Amino acid sequence: MIFPAMTGSADGPDGDDYEVTLALHGAIAVMVGVLVTIVWVATGAGYFWPMWVWFGLLTTVAVHALGRRGIDVLEQRERPLTFHVELTAFLVAIELIVWAMSGGGSFWPIWPITALGALLGVHALIVNRELLPSLRERELTERVDVLTRTRRGALDVQAAELRRIERDLHDGAQARLVALSMQLGRAEDRLDDRPEIAALVRQARSEAGAAIKELRDLARGIAPPVLADRGLVAAVEALGQRAAIPVAVDAQVSRRLSPVVETAAYFVVAESLTNVAKHAPSASARVTLADRDETLVVEIADDGPGGAAESDRSTGTRATGLSGLRRRVEALDGTLRVTSPEGVGTAIRAELPCGS
């Protein structure tokens, strides 16, 4: 039995009315149950049929209370899953009580209890669907994609900033030092009659020349001007021409790539050729660049003695050159593979994602 006062909130005056109504309902049910029990006692002992009356009366009180909870759910003051749990517990209790009052026997309540449990489980999965593995994996995948894009953007910005610094060093500080060196040279020419001062100027000019060389090496270590001006292919060809060993370049790249990819590929080639010249000065090398399926493949192969490794077999320490290249490549989600069998030569293959 559900009374009109049940439509009120449990937190306001109508809620107080509801509590009074529910208490009155319970009192009436108990009173009727006591009267029925008195009648059973007055008519003599025997089968305790009043238990069915008690059962029906208390069921109406429970339905009254659950009705209030259902209204709270409809008015969004209560979680539907919580109400579903309470309703399931009530129905399971009803079935167990009926089974017990019927004399037991075959435990038929197992089937409706199983069905009620399955419905509750489905409801719980729907409510907590964000905890399901597939959805969780999808959220993690989306998060990884976002982090990859933002990291790639940060690397692009970093590469552009490094190129700006290189250009500023080349056009600013380096140019000023060159001008200073020329002025010192002219000053030295005018001090033939003052050899001591000329010697000091000559020393200052020598220091300026050393500073220019260090600054040029620093700028080239950030990014060579040819890489920014003419692109990766021209920069690698320039590397091959300057190398201390014969180098052949085979490039199949027809577009400009992002600065961070071009810079990483350039230093893979530069460091690899430096290693060849250092460990196999009589060898020759071949550099291959290929833009394949949004992946830049960079391969450097030489015909030296081989046996290169990323770690020293005797000490177990990592070779800084190859390990540094691996970190640079892996920062772009690329891969680096070194193949160097004894007596055959060394091949370094880097694959760098270069899609838009």
ABEGO torsion letter per residue (X at the ends): XBBAAAABBAABAAAAAAAAAAAAAAAAAAAAAAAAAAAAAAAEBEBBAAAAAAAAAAAAAAAAAAAAAAAAAAAGABBAAAAAAAAAAAAAAAAAAAAAAAGEEBBAAAAAAAAAAAAAAAAAAAAAAAABAAAAAAAAAAAAAAAAAAAAAAAAAAAAAAAAAAAAAAABAAAAAAAAAAAAAAAAAAAAABAAAAAAAAAAAAAAAAAAAAAAAAAAAABBAAAAAAEAAAAAAAAAAABABBBBBBBBBABBBBAAAAAAAAAAAAAAAAAAAAABAABBBBBBBBBBGGBBBBBBBBABAEGBBABBAAAGBBBAAAAAAAAAAAAAGBBBBBBBBBGAEBBBBBBBBABX
